[in-house]
Amino acid sequence: MAYAVLTIAIVFEVIGTSLLMASQQFTRLWPTAGMAAAYLVSFYFLSQALNHLPLGIAYALWSGLGIVLTAAIGVVLFRQTLDAAALVGIGMIVGADRGIAVSGTVTGSA
């Protein structure tokens, strides 16, 4: 259940970051308001996940998967490009998060 709650936190963090781009430096009201709401929801669910997951594992998964998903949204929605170094870095983040997730399920929770 903790990983499901963490997944919700990640999804809302990615939504908030995408809306941050759409807010155009806080000059557009609704994307800015949506960004703030999404970040609040994300932090709420992250805090709930911390009831069952160690801080380091939860935060590493939240931030790492947020980076990967945000980069994908940047490519798809905002037509941004990723160079080879960015792709290698994202691959390393995915590998590290996979290792952390396995470690988190083996070593238990808080």
SULSUL-V102987 format. One record per residue. RES is the residue in one small letter. SS is DSSP state (a for helix, b for strand, c for the rest). PSI is psi as a letter, one per 40 degrees, with the letter a starting at -180 (999 if undefined). Layout:
# SULSUL-V102987
res = [RES RES]
ss = [SS SS]
psi = [PSI PSI]
This chain:
# SULSUL-V102987
res = [m a y a v l t i a i v f e v i g t s l l m a s q q f t r l w p t a g m a a a y l v s f y f l s q a l n h l p l g i a y a l w s g l g i v l t a a i g v v l f r q t l d a a a l v g i g m i v g a d r g i a v s g t v t g s a]
ss = [c a a a a a a a a a a a a a a a a a a a a a c c c c c c a a a a a a a a a a a a a a a a a a a a a c c c c c a a a a a a a a a a a a a a a a a a a a a a c c c c c c c a a a a a a a a a a a a a a a a a a a a a a a a c c c]
psi = [d d d d d d d d d d d d d d d d d d d d d d e g f f e h d d d d d d d d d d d d d d d d d d d d d e d e i i d d d d d d d d d d d d d d d d d d d d d d d e f i i h i d d d d d d d d d d d d d d d d d d d d d d d e a i 999]
